[in-house]
Amino acid sequence: MKKVTSLTLHKTSEGERVSITYVKINDDGKVMGDNIREDFVLVEGVNEEALNYYRGLFQFAQNKINLL
C-alpha cells in the first residue's frame, strides 16, 4: 500500500509543479519505503482536470490570504 504523507503545489519556470511524498507499507504493516518523493509538471492540454483543481486550490489560498 502507498499512503500520501504530503502534497505541495508550486509554480516554477517549467509550469505548475506537483510534489508528492509518500510511504510504502507492505501487507504486514512493515514500512518498506519512507519519504519517497515524486515530482511532475502539469501540462496544458494533457492534464486539464488536474490543472483546474490546482488553480482552484491556489485561488482558494489567495482568497484566504486576502481576508487577513
C-alpha angles and dihedrals in degrees: 000000000000122000124192111232100177140009126196126188117194140160116238136171087267093055136260107352128198121201118191126187119194145167125230116217126184126223091269092057094253116144107241097176133010132195092011109173131207124183130186141161121236108235124215111245093017106057100029096143092049091045090054091052091045094051091044091055091049090050090049090052092048091050090051091051091048089059093056 
